[in-house]
Amino acid sequence: MPVTTEETTLADLAALGDAAAELLAEITEQLATVAARR
């Protein structure tokens, strides 16, 4: 995926960061649920 401007790069990184944060929150939530069952 070619990147033309720094703005695009920063926007892509921001979007990736948001997605990663959401995924991390989801995983943490699931781990907490599993831990609570034990």
N, C-alpha and C positions, 0 to 999 in steps of 0.2 A: 504494500500500500504506500504509494509515493506521497510524501508530505511536501506541500509547496511553501507554506509560511510558518513562522514560529507560532503565530496565533493558533493555527490548526493543531500544531503539536501540543501546545498548552491545553487546548480544549479537549484533545483526545486524551491527554494524561489526566485531566480533571475528571473526564467521564470514566476512565479506567479506575481512578481512585474511588469514585463514588460506587462503582460496581463492586470493587473489592471490599469496600467498607460494608456494603449491604450483605455481601456473601459472608464476610467474617461475622457479622452480627447474627446471621441466620445459623451459621455453624455453632457459634457460641450458645445460642438459644437451644439448639438441639442437644448439645453436650450437657447443658444444664438440666434439660429434661431427662436425659439418660441417667445422669448422676443422681437425680432426685428419685428415680425409680429404685435405685439400689438400696 
